[in-house]
Amino acid sequence: MVRVGKLLNLCHNTTSTAFNNSRISFYSVDLTVISANTKLNGFFTSSALDKSLSRYTHIADALRLLIIHKYGGFYADTDVVIIKDLSGLKNVLASDQVDTELNNKAGQLIQGYKVSNAMFHFEANHPLLECAIERFIDGYTPSSWAGSGPDLLQLCLQIMCKKRLDIEDMTVENINPQSCNGVQLLDYRSFYPFSWLRSGQLFDPKQTNKQWNQVFENSYAVHFYNGSKMLGGKSQIKILSANHYGAKKPAYLVLAHQFCPIAYYSVQEF
């Protein structure tokens, strides 16, 4: 886990439980050092960032680009639960914008209108990340929540594909390594089986373990949108321990037992 802060709260909570587990490493990043000799040099102390309405989001937008560009690998928000082996995926991203499945004229499933930056993989020094870092400052708008995140990745994806990507073009078949400089668009279910507008359904206990496993059978990961103040039009819902539910449970409770028990058992509710 990468953090900007140098201090951790090691009281009995999720952080302390994860910190004391030998399989999880914590790293503190110096923003000035990691952005040196890049187009993002000076951004983290800039007056433009001081004006931001989403300061921490914009810092995270920039930092994930710098880290993956330098080292390569997967980036994932901390509210993403990984449920399958990711080692077979390379230079991939996906969209979290699919509310209703629609096909284009060629019968291909449209994967939303814009990609997300909540989870992606790129090799070190990949041209798409170079594109995003090069254009970050010039296009930065302090009042825009998505301008330096999903919007920027979408712009650079279009540059990689050498064409404007209308919604009809946003398919797995059209955005592929041969056409888009090595980049592959994944099926939305790979990382975002529920869109932000439908994310409240992840917290609504109306599915059995078997039913949830069927829902996620085509997913590598599940994004829970926990940073949002509202989930699918509902106030954020707390997930309680298993004894508060019957056979039907929220999705997180089902996945936590299988894939992130260290975090789940560290606190009484989420």
Contacts in CASP RR format, 6 or more apart in sequence:
PFRMAT RR
TARGET T0000
AUTHOR 0000-0000-0000
METHOD contacts of the structure
MODEL  1
MVRVGKLLNLCHNTTSTAFNNSRISFYSVDLTVISANTKLNGFFTSSALD
KSLSRYTHIADALRLLIIHKYGGFYADTDVVIIKDLSGLKNVLASDQVDT
ELNNKAGQLIQGYKVSNAMFHFEANHPLLECAIERFIDGYTPSSWAGSGP
DLLQLCLQIMCKKRLDIEDMTVENINPQSCNGVQLLDYRSFYPFSWLRSG
QLFDPKQTNKQWNQVFENSYAVHFYNGSKMLGGKSQIKILSANHYGAKKP
AYLVLAHQFCPIAYYSVQEF
1 18 0 8 1.000
1 24 0 8 1.000
1 25 0 8 1.000
1 26 0 8 1.000
1 27 0 8 1.000
1 78 0 8 1.000
2 27 0 8 1.000
2 29 0 8 1.000
2 63 0 8 1.000
2 67 0 8 1.000
3 26 0 8 1.000
3 27 0 8 1.000
3 28 0 8 1.000
3 29 0 8 1.000
4 28 0 8 1.000
4 29 0 8 1.000
4 31 0 8 1.000
4 59 0 8 1.000
4 63 0 8 1.000
5 28 0 8 1.000
6 28 0 8 1.000
8 15 0 8 1.000
8 16 0 8 1.000
8 19 0 8 1.000
8 26 0 8 1.000
9 15 0 8 1.000
9 16 0 8 1.000
10 16 0 8 1.000
10 19 0 8 1.000
12 266 0 8 1.000
13 266 0 8 1.000
13 267 0 8 1.000
14 263 0 8 1.000
14 266 0 8 1.000
14 267 0 8 1.000
16 266 0 8 1.000
17 262 0 8 1.000
17 263 0 8 1.000
17 265 0 8 1.000
17 266 0 8 1.000
18 24 0 8 1.000
18 26 0 8 1.000
18 262 0 8 1.000
18 263 0 8 1.000
18 266 0 8 1.000
19 26 0 8 1.000
21 262 0 8 1.000
24 262 0 8 1.000
29 63 0 8 1.000
29 67 0 8 1.000
31 44 0 8 1.000
31 59 0 8 1.000
31 63 0 8 1.000
32 42 0 8 1.000
32 44 0 8 1.000
32 45 0 8 1.000
34 63 0 8 1.000
34 66 0 8 1.000
34 67 0 8 1.000
34 70 0 8 1.000
35 41 0 8 1.000
35 42 0 8 1.000
35 43 0 8 1.000
35 44 0 8 1.000
35 62 0 8 1.000
35 66 0 8 1.000
38 66 0 8 1.000
38 133 0 8 1.000
39 133 0 8 1.000
39 134 0 8 1.000
39 136 0 8 1.000
39 137 0 8 1.000
40 62 0 8 1.000
40 65 0 8 1.000
40 66 0 8 1.000
40 133 0 8 1.000
40 136 0 8 1.000
40 137 0 8 1.000
43 49 0 8 1.000
43 62 0 8 1.000
43 136 0 8 1.000
43 137 0 8 1.000
43 140 0 8 1.000
44 59 0 8 1.000
44 62 0 8 1.000
48 140 0 8 1.000
48 142 0 8 1.000
49 55 0 8 1.000
49 58 0 8 1.000
49 59 0 8 1.000
49 142 0 8 1.000
51 142 0 8 1.000
52 58 0 8 1.000
52 142 0 8 1.000
52 143 0 8 1.000
53 142 0 8 1.000
53 143 0 8 1.000
53 145 0 8 1.000
54 145 0 8 1.000
57 145 0 8 1.000
58 140 0 8 1.000
58 142 0 8 1.000
58 148 0 8 1.000
61 117 0 8 1.000
61 148 0 8 1.000
61 149 0 8 1.000
61 152 0 8 1.000
62 136 0 8 1.000
62 148 0 8 1.000
64 75 0 8 1.000
64 117 0 8 1.000
65 129 0 8 1.000
65 132 0 8 1.000
65 133 0 8 1.000
65 136 0 8 1.000
66 133 0 8 1.000
67 75 0 8 1.000
68 74 0 8 1.000
68 75 0 8 1.000
68 120 0 8 1.000
68 121 0 8 1.000
68 122 0 8 1.000
68 124 0 8 1.000
68 129 0 8 1.000
69 122 0 8 1.000
69 124 0 8 1.000
69 125 0 8 1.000
69 126 0 8 1.000
69 129 0 8 1.000
69 130 0 8 1.000
69 133 0 8 1.000
70 124 0 8 1.000
71 124 0 8 1.000
72 121 0 8 1.000
72 122 0 8 1.000
72 123 0 8 1.000
72 124 0 8 1.000
72 126 0 8 1.000
73 121 0 8 1.000
73 122 0 8 1.000
73 123 0 8 1.000
73 124 0 8 1.000
74 86 0 8 1.000
74 89 0 8 1.000
74 119 0 8 1.000
74 120 0 8 1.000
74 121 0 8 1.000
75 117 0 8 1.000
75 119 0 8 1.000
75 120 0 8 1.000
75 121 0 8 1.000
76 82 0 8 1.000
76 118 0 8 1.000
76 119 0 8 1.000
76 221 0 8 1.000
77 118 0 8 1.000
77 119 0 8 1.000
77 223 0 8 1.000
78 226 0 8 1.000
79 223 0 8 1.000
79 224 0 8 1.000
79 225 0 8 1.000
79 226 0 8 1.000
79 227 0 8 1.000
80 118 0 8 1.000
80 119 0 8 1.000
80 191 0 8 1.000
80 221 0 8 1.000
80 222 0 8 1.000
80 223 0 8 1.000
80 224 0 8 1.000
81 221 0 8 1.000
81 222 0 8 1.000
81 224 0 8 1.000
81 252 0 8 1.000
81 255 0 8 1.000
81 256 0 8 1.000
81 259 0 8 1.000
81 260 0 8 1.000
82 220 0 8 1.000
82 221 0 8 1.000
82 259 0 8 1.000
83 216 0 8 1.000
83 219 0 8 1.000
83 220 0 8 1.000
83 221 0 8 1.000
83 222 0 8 1.000
83 255 0 8 1.000
83 258 0 8 1.000
83 259 0 8 1.000
84 219 0 8 1.000
84 220 0 8 1.000
84 221 0 8 1.000
85 220 0 8 1.000
86 121 0 8 1.000
86 220 0 8 1.000
86 221 0 8 1.000
89 121 0 8 1.000
89 186 0 8 1.000
89 220 0 8 1.000
90 121 0 8 1.000
90 123 0 8 1.000
90 184 0 8 1.000
91 121 0 8 1.000
91 122 0 8 1.000
91 123 0 8 1.000
91 126 0 8 1.000
91 128 0 8 1.000
91 177 0 8 1.000
91 182 0 8 1.000
91 183 0 8 1.000
91 184 0 8 1.000
92 120 0 8 1.000
92 121 0 8 1.000
92 183 0 8 1.000
92 184 0 8 1.000
92 185 0 8 1.000
92 186 0 8 1.000
92 190 0 8 1.000
93 115 0 8 1.000
93 116 0 8 1.000
93 117 0 8 1.000
93 119 0 8 1.000
93 120 0 8 1.000
93 121 0 8 1.000
93 153 0 8 1.000
93 157 0 8 1.000
93 183 0 8 1.000
93 185 0 8 1.000
93 186 0 8 1.000
94 111 0 8 1.000
94 115 0 8 1.000
94 116 0 8 1.000
94 119 0 8 1.000
94 120 0 8 1.000
94 185 0 8 1.000
94 186 0 8 1.000
94 187 0 8 1.000
94 188 0 8 1.000
94 190 0 8 1.000
94 191 0 8 1.000
94 192 0 8 1.000
95 111 0 8 1.000
95 112 0 8 1.000
95 113 0 8 1.000
95 114 0 8 1.000
95 115 0 8 1.000
95 116 0 8 1.000
95 170 0 8 1.000
95 185 0 8 1.000
95 188 0 8 1.000
95 192 0 8 1.000
96 116 0 8 1.000
96 118 0 8 1.000
96 188 0 8 1.000
96 191 0 8 1.000
96 192 0 8 1.000
96 195 0 8 1.000
96 196 0 8 1.000
96 223 0 8 1.000
97 111 0 8 1.000
97 112 0 8 1.000
97 113 0 8 1.000
97 114 0 8 1.000
97 116 0 8 1.000
97 188 0 8 1.000
97 195 0 8 1.000
97 196 0 8 1.000
98 110 0 8 1.000
98 111 0 8 1.000
98 112 0 8 1.000
98 188 0 8 1.000
98 192 0 8 1.000
98 195 0 8 1.000
99 195 0 8 1.000
99 197 0 8 1.000
99 198 0 8 1.000
101 109 0 8 1.000
101 110 0 8 1.000
102 109 0 8 1.000
102 110 0 8 1.000
103 109 0 8 1.000
103 110 0 8 1.000
104 110 0 8 1.000
104 167 0 8 1.000
104 168 0 8 1.000
104 169 0 8 1.000
104 171 0 8 1.000
105 168 0 8 1.000
106 171 0 8 1.000
106 173 0 8 1.000
108 171 0 8 1.000
108 172 0 8 1.000
108 173 0 8 1.000
108 174 0 8 1.000
109 171 0 8 1.000
109 172 0 8 1.000
109 187 0 8 1.000
110 167 0 8 1.000
110 168 0 8 1.000
110 170 0 8 1.000
110 171 0 8 1.000
111 170 0 8 1.000
111 171 0 8 1.000
111 172 0 8 1.000
111 175 0 8 1.000
111 185 0 8 1.000
111 186 0 8 1.000
111 187 0 8 1.000
111 188 0 8 1.000
112 167 0 8 1.000
112 170 0 8 1.000
112 188 0 8 1.000
113 167 0 8 1.000
113 170 0 8 1.000
114 150 0 8 1.000
114 151 0 8 1.000
114 154 0 8 1.000
115 150 0 8 1.000
115 153 0 8 1.000
115 154 0 8 1.000
115 157 0 8 1.000
115 185 0 8 1.000
116 150 0 8 1.000
116 153 0 8 1.000
116 191 0 8 1.000
116 192 0 8 1.000
116 223 0 8 1.000
117 149 0 8 1.000
117 150 0 8 1.000
117 152 0 8 1.000
117 153 0 8 1.000
118 191 0 8 1.000
118 192 0 8 1.000
118 223 0 8 1.000
119 191 0 8 1.000
119 221 0 8 1.000
119 223 0 8 1.000
120 153 0 8 1.000
122 128 0 8 1.000
122 129 0 8 1.000
127 160 0 8 1.000
127 181 0 8 1.000
128 153 0 8 1.000
128 156 0 8 1.000
128 157 0 8 1.000
128 159 0 8 1.000
128 160 0 8 1.000
128 181 0 8 1.000
128 183 0 8 1.000
129 156 0 8 1.000
131 155 0 8 1.000
131 156 0 8 1.000
131 159 0 8 1.000
131 160 0 8 1.000
132 152 0 8 1.000
132 153 0 8 1.000
132 156 0 8 1.000
135 152 0 8 1.000
135 155 0 8 1.000
135 156 0 8 1.000
136 148 0 8 1.000
136 152 0 8 1.000
139 147 0 8 1.000
139 148 0 8 1.000
139 152 0 8 1.000
140 147 0 8 1.000
140 148 0 8 1.000
141 147 0 8 1.000
141 148 0 8 1.000
144 151 0 8 1.000
154 165 0 8 1.000
157 165 0 8 1.000
157 175 0 8 1.000
157 180 0 8 1.000
157 183 0 8 1.000
157 185 0 8 1.000
158 164 0 8 1.000
158 165 0 8 1.000
160 180 0 8 1.000
160 181 0 8 1.000
160 182 0 8 1.000
160 183 0 8 1.000
161 169 0 8 1.000
161 174 0 8 1.000
161 175 0 8 1.000
161 179 0 8 1.000
161 180 0 8 1.000
161 181 0 8 1.000
161 183 0 8 1.000
163 169 0 8 1.000
165 174 0 8 1.000
165 175 0 8 1.000
169 175 0 8 1.000
170 185 0 8 1.000
171 185 0 8 1.000
172 184 0 8 1.000
172 185 0 8 1.000
172 186 0 8 1.000
172 187 0 8 1.000
174 185 0 8 1.000
175 183 0 8 1.000
175 184 0 8 1.000
175 185 0 8 1.000
176 182 0 8 1.000
176 184 0 8 1.000
176 185 0 8 1.000
177 183 0 8 1.000
177 184 0 8 1.000
187 218 0 8 1.000
188 195 0 8 1.000
189 216 0 8 1.000
189 218 0 8 1.000
189 219 0 8 1.000
190 218 0 8 1.000
190 219 0 8 1.000
190 220 0 8 1.000
190 221 0 8 1.000
191 219 0 8 1.000
191 220 0 8 1.000
191 221 0 8 1.000
191 222 0 8 1.000
191 223 0 8 1.000
192 222 0 8 1.000
192 223 0 8 1.000
193 215 0 8 1.000
193 216 0 8 1.000
193 218 0 8 1.000
193 219 0 8 1.000
193 222 0 8 1.000
194 200 0 8 1.000
194 201 0 8 1.000
194 202 0 8 1.000
194 222 0 8 1.000
194 223 0 8 1.000
196 225 0 8 1.000
196 228 0 8 1.000
196 232 0 8 1.000
197 232 0 8 1.000
197 233 0 8 1.000
198 232 0 8 1.000
199 224 0 8 1.000
199 225 0 8 1.000
199 228 0 8 1.000
199 231 0 8 1.000
199 232 0 8 1.000
200 231 0 8 1.000
200 232 0 8 1.000
200 233 0 8 1.000
200 234 0 8 1.000
200 237 0 8 1.000
201 232 0 8 1.000
202 222 0 8 1.000
202 224 0 8 1.000
202 225 0 8 1.000
202 231 0 8 1.000
202 250 0 8 1.000
202 251 0 8 1.000
202 252 0 8 1.000
203 231 0 8 1.000
203 234 0 8 1.000
203 237 0 8 1.000
203 239 0 8 1.000
203 250 0 8 1.000
203 251 0 8 1.000
203 252 0 8 1.000
204 237 0 8 1.000
204 250 0 8 1.000
205 245 0 8 1.000
205 246 0 8 1.000
205 248 0 8 1.000
205 249 0 8 1.000
205 250 0 8 1.000
205 253 0 8 1.000
206 248 0 8 1.000
207 215 0 8 1.000
207 248 0 8 1.000
207 249 0 8 1.000
207 251 0 8 1.000
207 254 0 8 1.000
208 247 0 8 1.000
208 248 0 8 1.000
208 249 0 8 1.000
209 249 0 8 1.000
209 254 0 8 1.000
212 249 0 8 1.000
212 251 0 8 1.000
212 254 0 8 1.000
212 255 0 8 1.000
213 254 0 8 1.000
215 251 0 8 1.000
216 222 0 8 1.000
216 251 0 8 1.000
216 255 0 8 1.000
222 251 0 8 1.000
222 255 0 8 1.000
224 251 0 8 1.000
224 252 0 8 1.000
225 231 0 8 1.000
226 236 0 8 1.000
228 236 0 8 1.000
229 236 0 8 1.000
230 236 0 8 1.000
231 237 0 8 1.000
237 250 0 8 1.000
238 269 0 8 1.000
238 270 0 8 1.000
239 250 0 8 1.000
239 252 0 8 1.000
239 253 0 8 1.000
239 269 0 8 1.000
239 270 0 8 1.000
240 268 0 8 1.000
240 269 0 8 1.000
241 268 0 8 1.000
241 269 0 8 1.000
242 249 0 8 1.000
242 253 0 8 1.000
242 257 0 8 1.000
245 253 0 8 1.000
252 270 0 8 1.000
253 264 0 8 1.000
256 263 0 8 1.000
256 264 0 8 1.000
257 264 0 8 1.000
264 270 0 8 1.000
END
